[in-house]
């Protein structure tokens, strides 16, 4: 089978022909065999690239993989083979899931309890982009912050994978959603999703723009800050938080880890949530199961949608990583194992 192998740490956006590239495409990698009576082998149709994958190949992610490894996390596909004691799936079933490693390949083997059936009416490629981005935002907003109707949600980095997920989940929860992004195209997409107010970092001051919106709507401030960016933007956004607000720390795409002053958090009774979604698989797996089942239901009912910016073949993985590195992606970028879908806007 075809598989993307990370053989050393480095920048995966380099050309695959560059000797310094950390990744190669193996054309004859062994097809994984069923490991137990409850194992399922999935022929992958689509797998999503996340910022975490980019960091992991560089050796900058919190979880370190032993070299060589096949990167990848969330994916969708068709059941190809099942163990003798598998009871929930049959060959041919459409499924999706996520893994710590291994989805950048034509096949993956997992236990049946790690798979989710893709409901009828859901696009299978879109389902391959659901777990990490939407799962992160859903656990953060619904399980941790318990976002309620009419609360004000401020989403930083709102045009990225987790950002677009957060604004849609916010709207599904009935919140008043303020989104921060950069560039006219990103702003337009956010407006099309029904966001209540969008701030274009390229031409507007965040504090001034949001305060003007809050004043016009007679709102006291932001209830929940969703922050996958960090850096200076976090510091500025804290000026907009009301008494009793909640801060969701999702990541540091800016490359700068912000400092949240404990004295101000004390005086204003803020709650700060650190959210490492992947660790829920170890500590609270039932939360992930419930979250992804609800998200698949929402996807089937049209309450959320997956915006796929671009799709690539496995042999073009470096271009996909380059798009993430250069922040050209709006929503999600995918690796697909179907030439008809590659390099097309979906």
SEBA-607867 format. One record per residue (C-alpha): residue number from 1; residue in one letter; chain; x, y, z. Coordinates in Angstrom, 1 decimal, m for minus. Example, Ala and Ser with C-alpha at 12.3 -4.5 7.8 and 13.67 -1.06 7.14 Angstrom:
BEGIN
ATOM_1_A_A_12.3_m4.5_7.8
ATOM_2_S_A_13.7_m1.1_7.1
% end
This chain:
BEGIN
ATOM_1_X_A_0.0_0.0_0.0
ATOM_2_X_A_1.0_3.7_m0.2
ATOM_3_X_A_2.0_5.3_3.1
ATOM_4_X_A_3.6_8.5_4.1
ATOM_5_X_A_6.6_7.8_6.3
ATOM_6_X_A_8.3_10.2_8.6
ATOM_7_X_A_11.9_9.0_8.7
ATOM_8_X_A_13.5_12.0_10.5
ATOM_9_X_A_12.3_15.2_12.1
ATOM_10_X_A_12.1_18.3_10.0
ATOM_11_X_A_9.9_20.6_7.9
ATOM_12_X_A_7.3_18.5_5.9
ATOM_13_X_A_6.6_21.3_3.5
ATOM_14_X_A_9.9_20.7_1.8
ATOM_15_X_A_9.8_19.1_m1.6
ATOM_16_X_A_9.6_15.3_m1.4
ATOM_17_X_A_12.6_15.2_m3.8
ATOM_18_X_A_14.7_17.3_m1.4
ATOM_19_X_A_17.1_15.2_0.6
ATOM_20_X_A_16.3_17.2_3.7
ATOM_21_X_A_12.6_16.3_3.5
ATOM_22_X_A_11.6_14.4_6.7
ATOM_23_X_A_8.9_12.5_4.8
ATOM_24_X_A_8.8_10.0_1.9
ATOM_25_X_A_6.0_8.2_0.1
ATOM_26_X_A_6.4_4.4_0.4
ATOM_27_X_A_4.7_2.7_m2.5
ATOM_28_X_A_5.0_m0.9_m1.2
ATOM_29_X_A_4.4_m0.5_2.5
ATOM_30_X_A_3.0_m3.7_4.1
ATOM_31_X_A_m0.8_m3.7_4.4
ATOM_32_X_A_m1.6_m4.0_8.2
ATOM_33_X_A_m3.1_m7.2_9.3
ATOM_34_X_A_m5.9_m7.7_11.8
ATOM_35_X_A_m4.4_m7.8_15.3
ATOM_36_X_A_m7.2_m9.3_17.3
ATOM_37_X_A_m10.7_m10.9_17.0
ATOM_38_X_A_m12.3_m7.5_17.3
ATOM_39_X_A_m10.0_m5.7_14.9
ATOM_40_X_A_m11.2_m3.9_11.8
ATOM_41_X_A_m9.2_m2.9_8.8
ATOM_42_X_A_m10.4_0.3_7.1
ATOM_43_X_A_m9.5_1.3_3.5
ATOM_44_X_A_m9.0_5.1_4.0
ATOM_45_X_A_m10.8_7.4_1.6
ATOM_46_X_A_m9.7_10.7_3.2
ATOM_47_X_A_m7.6_11.9_6.1
ATOM_48_X_A_m7.3_15.4_7.5
ATOM_49_X_A_m4.1_17.4_8.1
ATOM_50_X_A_m4.0_19.2_11.4
ATOM_51_X_A_m1.6_21.7_12.8
ATOM_52_X_A_m0.6_19.0_15.3
ATOM_53_X_A_0.5_16.7_12.5
ATOM_54_X_A_2.8_19.5_11.2
ATOM_55_X_A_4.3_20.0_14.7
ATOM_56_X_A_4.7_16.3_15.3
ATOM_57_X_A_6.8_15.8_12.2
ATOM_58_X_A_9.0_18.6_13.3
ATOM_59_X_A_9.4_17.1_16.8
ATOM_60_X_A_7.6_20.1_18.4
ATOM_61_X_A_4.4_18.3_19.5
ATOM_62_X_A_3.8_17.3_23.1
ATOM_63_X_A_3.6_13.6_22.2
ATOM_64_X_A_6.8_12.3_20.5
ATOM_65_X_A_6.6_9.3_18.1
ATOM_66_X_A_9.4_6.9_17.6
ATOM_67_X_A_11.0_7.1_14.1
ATOM_68_X_A_10.1_6.0_11.6
ATOM_69_X_A_6.3_6.5_11.8
ATOM_70_X_A_3.2_7.1_9.7
ATOM_71_X_A_1.7_10.4_10.7
ATOM_72_X_A_m2.0_11.2_10.7
ATOM_73_X_A_m5.0_11.4_13.0
ATOM_74_X_A_m8.6_11.7_11.8
ATOM_75_X_A_m9.8_9.8_8.8
ATOM_76_X_A_m12.8_8.2_7.0
ATOM_77_X_A_m13.1_5.2_4.8
ATOM_78_X_A_m14.8_1.9_4.1
ATOM_79_X_A_m14.5_m1.3_6.2
ATOM_80_X_A_m12.2_m3.7_4.3
ATOM_81_X_A_m11.9_m6.6_6.7
ATOM_82_X_A_m13.2_m7.6_10.2
ATOM_83_X_A_m12.1_m10.0_12.9
ATOM_84_X_A_m14.3_m13.0_13.8
ATOM_85_X_A_m15.7_m11.3_16.9
ATOM_86_X_A_m16.5_m8.0_15.4
ATOM_87_X_A_m20.3_m7.4_16.0
ATOM_88_X_A_m20.9_m3.7_15.1
ATOM_89_X_A_m19.4_m3.5_11.5
ATOM_90_X_A_m19.4_m5.3_8.3
ATOM_91_X_A_m17.2_m5.1_5.2
ATOM_92_X_A_m18.4_m2.1_3.1
ATOM_93_X_A_m19.6_0.0_6.0
ATOM_94_X_A_m18.7_3.7_5.9
ATOM_95_X_A_m16.8_4.7_9.0
ATOM_96_X_A_m14.7_7.5_10.5
ATOM_97_X_A_m12.4_7.8_13.5
ATOM_98_X_A_m9.1_9.2_14.7
ATOM_99_X_A_m5.8_7.7_15.8
ATOM_100_X_A_m2.6_8.9_17.4
ATOM_101_X_A_m0.7_7.9_14.3
ATOM_102_X_A_m1.1_6.1_11.1
ATOM_103_X_A_m3.9_7.6_8.9
ATOM_104_X_A_m1.6_8.9_6.2
ATOM_105_X_A_m1.8_5.5_4.5
ATOM_106_X_A_m4.2_3.5_2.3
ATOM_107_X_A_m5.2_1.2_5.2
ATOM_108_X_A_m5.4_1.3_9.0
ATOM_109_X_A_m6.3_m1.3_11.6
ATOM_110_X_A_m8.1_m0.4_14.8
ATOM_111_X_A_m10.4_m2.1_17.3
ATOM_112_X_A_m14.1_m1.9_16.5
ATOM_113_X_A_m14.8_0.2_19.6
ATOM_114_X_A_m12.7_3.0_18.1
ATOM_115_X_A_m14.8_3.4_15.0
ATOM_116_X_A_m17.9_5.5_14.3
ATOM_117_X_A_m20.4_4.7_11.6
ATOM_118_X_A_m20.9_7.6_9.2
ATOM_119_X_A_m24.7_8.3_9.0
ATOM_120_X_A_m26.6_8.1_5.7
ATOM_121_X_A_m26.5_11.5_4.0
ATOM_122_X_A_m23.1_12.5_5.3
ATOM_123_X_A_m20.3_13.1_2.9
ATOM_124_X_A_m17.6_10.5_3.6
ATOM_125_X_A_m14.7_12.9_2.8
ATOM_126_X_A_m16.1_15.5_5.1
ATOM_127_X_A_m16.5_13.0_7.9
ATOM_128_X_A_m12.7_12.4_7.6
ATOM_129_X_A_m12.2_16.0_8.8
ATOM_130_X_A_m14.6_15.9_11.7
ATOM_131_X_A_m12.9_14.2_14.7
ATOM_132_X_A_m10.0_16.5_15.7
ATOM_133_X_A_m11.1_20.0_14.7
ATOM_134_X_A_m14.8_19.7_15.6
ATOM_135_X_A_m14.1_17.3_18.4
ATOM_136_X_A_m11.7_19.7_20.0
ATOM_137_X_A_m14.2_22.6_19.7
ATOM_138_X_A_m17.2_20.6_20.9
ATOM_139_X_A_m15.4_19.2_24.0
ATOM_140_X_A_m14.1_22.7_24.8
ATOM_141_X_A_m17.4_24.6_24.3
ATOM_142_X_A_m20.0_22.1_25.3
ATOM_143_X_A_m18.3_19.9_27.9
ATOM_144_X_A_m15.8_22.3_29.5
ATOM_145_X_A_m17.3_25.8_29.1
ATOM_146_X_A_m20.9_24.6_28.9
ATOM_147_X_A_m21.6_27.4_26.5
ATOM_148_X_A_m25.2_28.5_26.8
ATOM_149_X_A_m27.7_30.3_24.6
ATOM_150_X_A_m27.3_34.1_24.5
ATOM_151_X_A_m23.8_34.0_25.9
ATOM_152_X_A_m21.1_35.9_24.0
ATOM_153_X_A_m18.4_33.7_22.4
ATOM_154_X_A_m15.2_35.2_21.0
ATOM_155_X_A_m13.3_32.9_18.6
ATOM_156_X_A_m9.7_33.8_17.7
ATOM_157_X_A_m8.2_32.2_14.6
ATOM_158_X_A_m11.7_31.7_13.4
ATOM_159_X_A_m11.0_30.7_9.8
ATOM_160_X_A_m8.8_27.8_10.7
ATOM_161_X_A_m9.9_24.2_11.3
ATOM_162_X_A_m10.8_24.4_15.0
ATOM_163_X_A_m11.9_28.0_14.5
ATOM_164_X_A_m14.5_27.3_11.9
ATOM_165_X_A_m15.7_24.4_14.0
ATOM_166_X_A_m16.0_26.6_17.1
ATOM_167_X_A_m18.1_29.3_15.4
ATOM_168_X_A_m20.5_26.7_14.0
ATOM_169_X_A_m20.8_24.9_17.4
ATOM_170_X_A_m21.3_28.3_19.0
ATOM_171_X_A_m24.2_29.1_16.7
ATOM_172_X_A_m25.6_25.6_17.3
ATOM_173_X_A_m25.6_26.3_21.0
ATOM_174_X_A_m27.4_29.6_20.5
ATOM_175_X_A_m24.5_31.8_21.4
ATOM_176_X_A_m23.7_35.3_20.1
ATOM_177_X_A_m20.5_34.6_18.1
ATOM_178_X_A_m17.7_37.1_17.4
ATOM_179_X_A_m15.0_35.8_15.1
ATOM_180_X_A_m11.5_37.1_14.5
ATOM_181_X_A_m9.7_36.3_11.2
ATOM_182_X_A_m7.5_38.0_8.6
ATOM_183_X_A_m8.5_38.7_5.0
ATOM_184_X_A_m11.6_39.4_3.0
ATOM_185_X_A_m12.1_35.8_1.8
ATOM_186_X_A_m12.0_34.4_5.4
ATOM_187_X_A_m14.3_37.2_6.6
ATOM_188_X_A_m16.8_36.4_3.9
ATOM_189_X_A_m16.9_32.7_4.7
ATOM_190_X_A_m17.4_33.4_8.4
ATOM_191_X_A_m20.3_35.8_7.6
ATOM_192_X_A_m21.9_33.1_5.4
ATOM_193_X_A_m21.9_30.8_8.5
ATOM_194_X_A_m24.1_33.3_10.4
ATOM_195_X_A_m21.4_34.7_12.7
ATOM_196_X_A_m22.8_37.8_14.5
ATOM_197_X_A_m19.7_39.9_14.1
ATOM_198_X_A_m16.4_39.4_12.3
ATOM_199_X_A_m13.2_41.3_12.9
ATOM_200_X_A_m10.7_41.5_10.0
ATOM_201_X_A_m7.3_41.7_11.6
ATOM_202_X_A_m5.9_43.1_8.3
ATOM_203_X_A_m7.9_46.3_8.6
ATOM_204_X_A_m9.5_46.5_12.0
ATOM_205_X_A_m8.5_46.9_15.6
ATOM_206_X_A_m9.9_43.9_17.6
ATOM_207_X_A_m10.6_45.9_20.8
ATOM_208_X_A_m12.3_48.8_19.1
ATOM_209_X_A_m14.4_46.7_16.7
ATOM_210_X_A_m15.6_44.3_19.4
ATOM_211_X_A_m16.4_47.0_21.9
ATOM_212_X_A_m18.4_48.9_19.3
ATOM_213_X_A_m20.4_45.7_18.5
ATOM_214_X_A_m21.0_44.9_22.2
ATOM_215_X_A_m22.2_48.5_22.9
ATOM_216_X_A_m24.5_48.4_19.9
ATOM_217_X_A_m26.0_45.1_21.2
ATOM_218_X_A_m26.1_46.3_24.8
ATOM_219_X_A_m23.9_43.5_25.9
ATOM_220_X_A_m21.5_43.7_28.9
ATOM_221_X_A_m18.6_41.7_27.5
ATOM_222_X_A_m17.4_38.3_26.3
ATOM_223_X_A_m18.5_35.3_28.3
ATOM_224_X_A_m16.2_32.7_26.6
ATOM_225_X_A_m12.9_33.2_24.8
ATOM_226_X_A_m11.8_30.4_22.5
ATOM_227_X_A_m8.1_30.8_21.8
ATOM_228_X_A_m6.1_28.5_19.5
ATOM_229_X_A_m3.7_31.4_18.6
ATOM_230_X_A_m2.0_32.7_21.7
ATOM_231_X_A_0.5_35.6_21.8
ATOM_232_X_A_m0.4_39.2_21.7
ATOM_233_X_A_m3.9_38.5_20.5
ATOM_234_X_A_m4.7_36.7_23.7
ATOM_235_X_A_m3.5_39.6_25.8
ATOM_236_X_A_m5.6_42.0_23.8
ATOM_237_X_A_m8.7_39.8_23.9
ATOM_238_X_A_m8.6_39.6_27.7
ATOM_239_X_A_m9.6_43.3_27.8
ATOM_240_X_A_m13.0_42.3_26.4
ATOM_241_X_A_m13.8_39.6_29.0
ATOM_242_X_A_m16.6_40.2_31.5
ATOM_243_X_A_m16.7_39.2_35.2
ATOM_244_X_A_m16.9_35.4_35.5
ATOM_245_X_A_m15.7_34.8_31.9
ATOM_246_X_A_m14.1_31.6_30.8
ATOM_247_X_A_m10.9_31.2_28.8
ATOM_248_X_A_m10.3_28.1_26.6
ATOM_249_X_A_m6.7_27.5_25.8
ATOM_250_X_A_m6.7_25.4_22.6
ATOM_251_X_A_m3.2_26.1_21.2
ATOM_252_X_A_m0.5_28.5_20.2
ATOM_253_X_A_m0.6_28.9_16.4
ATOM_254_X_A_1.2_32.3_16.7
ATOM_255_X_A_4.2_30.5_18.2
ATOM_256_X_A_3.9_32.6_21.4
ATOM_257_X_A_2.6_31.2_24.7
ATOM_258_X_A_0.6_34.0_26.4
ATOM_259_X_A_0.7_34.9_30.1
ATOM_260_X_A_m2.6_35.1_31.8
ATOM_261_X_A_m2.2_37.3_34.9
ATOM_262_X_A_m3.4_35.4_37.9
ATOM_263_X_A_m4.3_38.5_39.9
ATOM_264_X_A_m6.7_39.7_37.2
ATOM_265_X_A_m8.2_36.2_36.9
ATOM_266_X_A_m8.8_36.3_40.7
ATOM_267_X_A_m10.4_39.8_40.8
ATOM_268_X_A_m12.6_39.1_37.8
ATOM_269_X_A_m13.4_35.5_38.8
ATOM_270_X_A_m12.2_34.1_35.4
ATOM_271_X_A_m12.0_30.3_34.8
ATOM_272_X_A_m9.1_29.2_32.6
ATOM_273_X_A_m9.5_25.8_30.9
ATOM_274_X_A_m6.5_24.0_29.3
ATOM_275_X_A_m7.9_21.8_26.6
ATOM_276_X_A_m5.7_18.9_25.2
ATOM_277_X_A_m8.3_17.0_23.3
ATOM_278_X_A_m6.1_14.0_22.6
ATOM_279_X_A_m5.7_13.1_26.3
ATOM_280_X_A_m9.4_12.5_26.7
ATOM_281_X_A_m8.9_9.3_24.9
ATOM_282_X_A_m6.9_8.1_27.9
ATOM_283_X_A_m8.7_9.8_30.8
ATOM_284_X_A_m12.3_10.4_29.6
ATOM_285_X_A_m12.9_8.2_26.5
ATOM_286_X_A_m16.7_8.3_27.0
ATOM_287_X_A_m16.7_12.0_26.6
ATOM_288_X_A_m15.0_11.7_23.2
ATOM_289_X_A_m17.5_9.0_22.2
ATOM_290_X_A_m20.5_11.0_23.1
ATOM_291_X_A_m19.0_14.1_21.5
ATOM_292_X_A_m18.3_12.5_18.1
ATOM_293_X_A_m21.7_10.8_18.0
ATOM_294_X_A_m23.4_14.2_18.6
ATOM_295_X_A_m21.2_15.8_15.9
ATOM_296_X_A_m22.0_13.1_13.4
ATOM_297_X_A_m25.7_13.6_14.2
ATOM_298_X_A_m25.3_17.4_13.7
ATOM_299_X_A_m23.5_16.8_10.4
ATOM_300_X_A_m26.2_14.5_9.1
ATOM_301_X_A_m28.9_17.1_10.1
ATOM_302_X_A_m27.0_20.0_8.5
ATOM_303_X_A_m26.4_21.9_11.7
ATOM_304_X_A_m22.7_22.0_11.0
ATOM_305_X_A_m20.7_21.7_7.7
ATOM_306_X_A_m17.1_20.9_6.9
ATOM_307_X_A_m15.3_23.5_4.8
ATOM_308_X_A_m12.6_21.8_2.9
ATOM_309_X_A_m10.2_24.3_1.4
ATOM_310_X_A_m8.1_21.9_m0.7
ATOM_311_X_A_m7.4_18.2_m1.2
ATOM_312_X_A_m4.2_16.5_m2.3
ATOM_313_X_A_m2.9_13.1_m3.2
ATOM_314_X_A_m0.5_11.5_m0.8
ATOM_315_X_A_2.4_12.2_m3.2
ATOM_316_X_A_1.6_15.9_m2.7
ATOM_317_X_A_1.6_15.9_1.1
ATOM_318_X_A_4.4_18.5_1.2
ATOM_319_X_A_2.1_20.9_m0.6
ATOM_320_X_A_m0.7_20.3_1.9
ATOM_321_X_A_1.7_20.9_4.8
ATOM_322_X_A_2.9_24.1_3.0
ATOM_323_X_A_m0.6_25.4_2.8
ATOM_324_X_A_m0.9_24.9_6.6
ATOM_325_X_A_2.5_26.5_7.2
ATOM_326_X_A_1.7_29.5_5.1
ATOM_327_X_A_m1.8_29.9_6.7
ATOM_328_X_A_m3.5_29.6_3.3
ATOM_329_X_A_m6.0_27.1_4.6
ATOM_330_X_A_m9.6_28.1_5.3
ATOM_331_X_A_m11.1_25.3_7.3
ATOM_332_X_A_m9.5_22.0_6.5
ATOM_333_X_A_m7.0_20.5_4.0
ATOM_334_X_A_m7.2_16.8_3.2
ATOM_335_X_A_m5.2_13.9_1.8
ATOM_336_X_A_m7.5_11.8_m0.4
ATOM_337_X_A_m6.9_8.4_m1.9
ATOM_338_X_A_m8.9_9.2_m5.1
ATOM_339_X_A_m7.3_11.1_m7.9
ATOM_340_X_A_m10.7_12.5_m9.0
ATOM_341_X_A_m10.9_14.4_m5.6
ATOM_342_X_A_m7.3_15.6_m5.4
ATOM_343_X_A_m6.4_19.3_m5.8
ATOM_344_X_A_m10.1_20.2_m6.1
ATOM_345_X_A_m12.1_22.5_m4.0
ATOM_346_X_A_m14.8_20.5_m2.3
% end
